[in-house]
Amino acid sequence: MFPIAMAVVETESYASWSWFLLLLIEDLELRDGYGITLISDQQKGLDKAVKEFLPHVEHRNCTRHIYSNLKKKYGSESVKTAFWMAATATHPEAFRTAMKDIQRISKGAAEKLMEFEPKVWSKAYFETHSKSDSTENNISECFNAWILKSRYMPIIDMLTDIHDLLMERLHKKRDAMLTKDCIVVPRIKKVLDEAVKESNECSVLWDGKENFQVKWRGIGYCVNLREGTCSCRVWELSGIPCSHAICAIHKMRKNPVDYVSHWFKKDTYMKTYSHCLEVLRGEPFWEDTLGDEILPPPIVKQLRGRPKRQRRREGGGREEGGK
């Protein structure tokens, strides 16, 4: 979780998302979105704004959000299993097999899923430039939970509190990694170690040039170390060599760590957290600025005690209930 920008708006709509995206595009020089991946829930107006202002961006939809809508009508365990098989399939053939299972189990569920393009919810059709195979919008959920206490504050106090949380987080993350003796960050190293362990079950043949034929549990995979590819697409999607690629890497007596994407190296991590968030002066030091005065929202009168409710008399009719 690395917050880049945030805004408080009146409502979730095309207008508010357009305003936010245009500022983000300008500040980060995103242009038309080529080479960028977004992942979100199906917020009102967001999809339209993204298509208009970032036409070449890869826009994924959160699979957990898609499934939560699907299970309202098709909530069987078999549909759930087949859905997640389709969502986490890393190549088209595996996706098609999972979709056939859904079609067999429930035609209605299959038709509902066909309303979405596979490229927005299945790894099998994700682009590979981002080196992230995430299908869920957990990053946003983590941020929302992280600022839960702040969100109940008055707006200026809320924004100040979030600023303070971020300022502390940035330097603590940097300081914690500074003490680590590693090339690849620890969380990714664990994933790599699991793949190394699994690679012991693989066998490999080399064509003498660039390609390797790796067999795992009777299935053949084609690995190309120069291009960083494998038939399973796990390496291309995640930026972390899969067990098949690691088998080929070991064949060439090389270190799998050297084939991990630079995004997951300690050097990149330290560059990311190399900047500090500026401290804020208190309200007495704020300068007057041009523009309309920002007024607080109208005070809403709150009823004391529980609201009155109508009670039904024994012989029909209603009577007013009190406290």
N, C-alpha and C positions, 0 to 999 in steps of 0.2 A: 504494500500500500504506500504509494508516493503521491500525495495530493498535489495537483498542479494549479487548479483554479476552482473557485466555487462562487456561487452567487445565490442571493435570496430574491425570489420573484413572487409576484402576486398569485400566479396560478401556473399549472403545468399546461403549456399550450404551444402551438406552432410559433406564435409571436415571441414568447419568452425563450424558447429553444433557439430560434433564429438569431435573436440578439446575442445570446451566450456564445453560440457557435461562431458567429462572425468575429467577435472579439478574440476567441480562442485561435481561429484561423490566422488572424492578423498577428497576434503575439507570438505564436509558435511557427509562423510561416508554413502552414500546412498546405497552402495552395489548393489543389483540387482533391487532396487526400490520398494521392497515389503513394503506396508503400506504408500506409497507416492502417491500423486495425482498431475498431471501436467495438465494444460489447456492452449491451444494455438490456434492460427490460423493455417491454413494449409501451414506453411512455407516450402519452398523448402528444401528437405533433412532432415528435422527435424524428421518426422515420422520414416524414416529408421534408423536414429541414435538412437532414443529412443528405438525402438524394439531391436536393437543390444546391447546397453549398459545398458538399464534399462528394461529388458524383463518382469518384474513383476510389473511395475509401472502402475497405472491407468492413461491413457492418454485421456483426454476429448478434443473434438474439439469445438471451439467457435460456438454456434448456430447462432449468428448474422451473422457470416461469411458464414455459410452454407446457411442461408436463402437468403443472398444477391446474392449468385450464383443461387439459386433456382428461385428467382423472375424475373431473366432476361428473362426466358422463360415461367414461370408459376407465373405471378404476380397478379392474382386475389385476391380480399379481402377474399374470402371464403377459398382459399388455405392457405393464410397467417394465418387466424384464426385457421384452423385445424392444421397447422404446429406447432404453438406455444402451442396448446393444447397437441400435442404429445411430444413436447420438455419439457414441464413443468409437464407432468403427473408423479406422484410420485410412481405409482405401475403399474405392467405389464398390468393388465386388462384395466386401463384407457388409456394406450398407444395403446393397440390394438384397442380400440374403436375409438381413434383419427385417427389411420392409416386407418381404414375402411372408415372414412369420407373423407380422402384424396383420397383414391382409388375411391370412388364414384364420387368425384368432378373432379379429374384429374388423369387418370391412368399414364400419363407421369410423373407427379410430384411424385406419389407414387413410380414408378420405379426408379426415380432419387434418392430418399431418401433411397431406399433399397440398394444403393451402399455403404451406411455407416452402420456400425454395430450400433444398438441402444445404446449400452453401451458407445459410444463416444459422443452422443448428447442428450440423453433423461434421465431425472432424474429417470425414472422408473427402469433403469438398472445401475445407478451409484452405486459405492461402498459406504459404510457408514463410513469408518474409518476416513475420513478427516474432517467430521462435517462441510462440506460446500456443499450446493446444487447449487452452481453457474453453469450456463450453458454458460455464456459469458466471454470473456477475457477482461473484463473492467479494471482489475488491470493494465494490460500492457498499455491500452489506456490512463489511468490516468497518468501513468509514462511518456509516450510519450508527453502528453500535458504539464505536469509539467516541463519537460526539453526542451520545444520547443525553447526558446530563446537560451539556451546553445548549442543546436545542430547546430547552424549556426556559431559557433565560430571555430577558428583553434583548432586542436585536443587537444593540451596540455591545452589550455585555457578552452576548453569544459569540459574535465575531471576534471580539478581543480574546475570549477564552479559547476559541479554536486556534487563533494565532499563537497563543502561548503554548498550547499543546503541540502544535507543529514545530515551533522553535525548539522545544525540548527534544522532540522526537528526532529531528534531523541530526543534532550533534550526538545524541545517545547512540543512534544507529551507526554513525561514523566511528565513534569511540569504541564501540563493541567490536566492530570488524577489524579495527586497527590492531587489536591484540591477537587476532586469529592468524595462525601460521598455515596459510593455505593458498592455493592457486585458484581453485573453484570454490565458490561460497558454500558453506556447510550443508544447507538444505539440498542443493543440487548434487553435492558430492554423495549424499545418501542415495539419491536416485541412481546415480552413476554406479555406485557400489552394488546395488541390487541388479543392475543390468550386467555387470561384470560377473556376478555370481550365476546368473541365468545363462551367460554365454558358455559356461562349462558344459551345458547340454547340447551345444551346437558343434557341427563339423563343417569344415570349409575346404573348398577347392579354389585355386587361383588360375586365371586364364593366362597368366604371364605378363599381362599389361595393366589394365586398370580395374577389371571387374572380378568379383569373387562370387562363387556360388556357395551359399551357406544353407545348411539343412538343420532344421530344428523340429523335432517331433514329426519327422516324415514330410515336412513341407519345405520346399526350396525357395530361397530368397536371393535376389540379386543385389549386391552391395558395390558401390563405387566410392572409394575413399577420396578421390580427388574432387568429385562433385559433391560429396557429403550426402549421398542418397542411399536408400534401401527400399525394397519393394513394399515393406510394411508402412512406410512414410512416417514412422514415429520420430526418426532422427530429424527429418526436414521440418516437421511440425514443432517439435519441442526444443531443438537446438542441442539435445543431449543424445549421444550415440546409443542406439538400441543394442540389445544383446547380439543381434546378427552382425552389426557393424563392428562391435567390439571383438567378436571372434575373428573377423578379417584383420582388424588392427593388431591383434596379438599374433596373427600369422606373419605379419610384416615386422614383428618385434618392436612395435611402437607403443606409446603411452596413450590410453584412451582420454586422459585429461587434456591432451593437446588438441583433441577433436571436439571439445565442448565449445559451444558458441561463446564469443567474447562477452556477450551480455551477462554471462554468469560467472565471469572471472572477478577476482577480488579487485583488480585494477579498475575495472569499469564501475564496480560498486563504490569504490572510494571516490571516483570522479563524480558520481551521481550525488553523493553526500558531501562534496567538498565545499559547498556554499552554505552560508548561514542565513537565517531569516532575521531581518532587522528587528531590533527591539522597538517598542512603541512608547511614545510619551503619553502621559495621562491627559484626561480631558481638559484640565486647566491650561494646558500648553497648546491646544489646538487653535489653528488660525481660522479666521472667517474666510469662507469661500463664496464665490458667486453662485447664484442659483436659488431655487425655491427652498424655503425652510422645510426641513423634514419634521413632520408632525407625528405624534404617537397615534395609534389607532384609537377609535372611540371607545370609551369605557362601557363595558357591558354590565348591566345591573344583574347581580346574581341573587337568586332566591335563597333565602335562608331555610334550612331544613329540607325535607323531602318535598317534591312537588305534589300538589293535590291530585288525587285520582278519583275517578268515579267508581262507586261501588253499586253493585246490582242488588235491589231490594228483593226480598223473597217473593213478593207478589208481582214482580215485574217492575219496570221503571228504574231510575237511577237515583242515587243520593251522593252528595259531595263528601269525599273523604278528606280528612285534614292532616294532622301531623303524622 
